[in-house]
Amino acid sequence: MSEDPMSSVRSPKTASPTDSAPSPADTRPVRPGPAARTWRTVRSSRAASVGLAVVAVHVAVAALAPLLTPYAPTVGDSARALLGPGADHWAGTDQYGRDVLTRVLHGGRYALGVSAAATLLTIALGTVLGCATALRGGRLDDALMRVLDAVLSVPSILALLVIVTALGSGPGVIVLAIAVVYVPQVVRVVRGAALAVVPADYVTAARARGESTWSILRREVLPNITDVVCVEFAMRASWVVLLISSLSFLGFGANPPTPDWGLMVAENRTAITVVPMASLAPIIALATLVVGLNLAADGLSKAWGVDRIREGS
């Protein structure tokens, strides 16, 4: 019997599953971290870059305020009251003889400090509640949303005035009051974003593994809605800055002689025809900060494709 000619051809060795299948570490795509993705987005968006640059300038000026001016923000000289801009006082003095530019520079500390604390607390609580209601659903979701609808029906400034009148006007009370007013709005936005993630396969698999709600929220949901949370933070911060300044202007925010932009406008509005810069300087500072925050929010929103109206519906 002749030998089969094909028998001389060696058949390839059957690979075992361990030989052919690459390890998970080899196939898993390497994704940049949230900080790297955010930085890449900022660099690709001119509006976000300009907005964050303006905010960074405000933060730097507020931090270096004691080094940028030789005057004290709360000490006045009645002999030098209501002076116009000059070599000694670039923006003039107010009715108490205090240097206007010095108070504007130091006023950024109060505005940025209280606004940052209030915004961080608001976003943290709103994100946790929004994700939790989206994950749990059912009666918890319905009950919480009806409560939030009731809170949203009250005008923001009215709710703030009631809380501040009852508890006082300290920075801690203002931070808590702003969180109470704005958390419902953040919950609605974050919940809308989380509802698009909850039906995903990886969330279903995590639930099948028996992971806790907090673990699923932290590992599966939050990383996929980071863009929405960042945009909401930037947009909410601009509203918080305006609201805090409005409270100070109405007399429910910072107490005299604290350097605060809203308080400065309230104190100097009666002398606006004599020393207009005493009122215009804090208004310009407040406007540039709000514009910077809005530019950052709009730039990030467009770069990430975040539709805030759709997310909040």
Residue pairs with C-beta under 8 A, 6 or more apart in sequence:
31 37
32 40
34 223
34 226
38 230
41 48
41 300
41 303
41 304
42 48
42 49
42 52
42 299
42 300
43 49
44 303
45 299
45 300
45 302
45 303
46 299
47 295
47 296
47 298
47 299
47 302
48 295
48 296
48 298
48 299
48 300
48 303
49 299
50 292
50 295
50 299
51 234
51 291
51 292
51 293
51 294
51 295
51 296
51 297
51 298
51 299
52 292
52 296
53 292
54 288
54 289
54 291
54 292
54 295
55 289
55 292
55 293
55 296
58 108
58 112
58 285
58 288
58 289
58 292
59 112
61 68
61 105
61 108
62 105
62 106
62 108
62 109
62 112
63 109
65 102
65 105
65 106
65 108
65 109
66 106
68 105
69 99
69 101
69 102
69 105
71 98
71 99
71 102
72 102
73 98
73 99
73 102
73 103
73 105
73 106
73 107
73 257
73 259
74 98
74 257
74 258
74 259
75 98
76 93
76 94
76 96
76 97
76 98
77 93
77 97
77 98
78 96
78 97
79 97
80 89
80 93
80 97
81 93
81 94
81 95
81 96
81 97
82 92
82 93
82 94
82 95
82 271
82 274
82 275
83 89
83 92
83 93
83 97
83 275
84 92
84 275
84 277
85 91
85 92
85 277
86 92
89 99
89 100
89 101
90 101
91 99
91 100
91 101
91 104
91 277
91 278
91 281
92 100
92 275
92 277
92 278
93 99
93 100
93 275
93 278
94 100
94 103
94 264
94 267
94 268
94 271
94 275
94 278
95 267
95 268
95 271
95 275
95 278
96 257
98 257
100 264
100 275
100 277
100 278
100 281
101 281
102 259
103 259
103 264
103 282
104 259
104 261
104 264
104 281
104 282
104 285
106 259
107 259
107 260
107 261
107 264
107 282
107 285
108 261
108 285
108 289
109 259
110 254
110 258
110 259
110 260
111 241
111 244
111 245
111 260
111 261
111 286
111 289
112 289
113 171
114 171
114 174
114 175
114 244
115 237
115 240
115 241
115 244
116 237
117 171
117 175
118 174
118 175
118 178
118 179
118 240
118 244
119 233
119 236
119 237
119 240
121 175
121 176
121 178
121 179
122 178
122 179
122 182
122 183
122 186
122 236
122 240
123 186
123 229
123 232
123 233
123 236
125 179
125 183
125 186
126 182
126 183
126 184
126 185
126 186
126 187
126 189
126 190
126 232
127 186
127 190
127 222
127 229
128 217
129 144
129 183
129 187
129 190
130 186
130 187
130 188
130 189
130 190
130 191
130 193
130 194
131 190
131 191
131 194
131 217
131 221
131 222
131 225
132 140
132 213
132 217
133 140
133 141
133 144
133 145
133 187
133 191
134 141
134 190
134 191
134 194
134 195
134 197
134 198
134 221
135 194
135 198
135 203
135 213
135 216
135 217
135 221
136 213
137 198
144 187
145 188
145 191
148 184
148 187
148 188
149 184
151 159
151 180
151 181
151 184
152 184
152 185
156 181
156 182
156 243
157 243
157 246
159 177
159 180
159 181
160 177
160 178
160 181
160 243
160 247
160 252
161 247
161 250
161 252
163 173
163 176
163 177
163 180
164 173
164 174
164 177
164 247
164 252
165 252
167 173
167 176
167 177
169 247
169 252
169 253
169 254
169 255
174 244
174 247
174 253
178 240
178 243
178 244
181 243
182 236
182 239
182 240
185 236
185 312
186 232
186 236
188 312
189 228
189 232
189 308
189 311
189 312
190 225
190 228
190 229
190 232
190 311
192 310
192 311
192 312
192 313
193 225
193 228
193 311
194 221
194 225
197 203
197 220
197 221
197 224
197 225
198 221
200 220
200 224
202 220
203 216
203 220
203 221
206 215
206 216
206 219
206 220
207 216
211 219
222 229
227 300
227 304
227 306
228 306
228 311
230 300
230 304
231 297
231 300
231 301
231 304
231 306
231 308
232 308
234 293
234 294
234 296
234 297
234 300
235 293
235 294
235 297
235 301
235 308
237 293
238 289
238 290
238 293
238 294
238 297
241 286
241 289
241 290
241 293
242 286
242 290
244 253
244 262
245 253
245 260
245 261
245 262
245 265
245 286
246 253
246 262
247 253
247 262
248 254
248 260
248 261
248 262
248 263
248 266
249 262
249 263
249 265
249 266
250 266
251 266
253 260
253 262
253 263
254 260
254 262
254 263
256 263
256 267
261 282
261 283
261 285
261 286
262 282
262 286
264 278
264 279
264 281
264 282
265 279
265 282
265 283
268 275
268 278
268 279
269 279
271 278
272 278
272 279
300 306
301 307
301 308
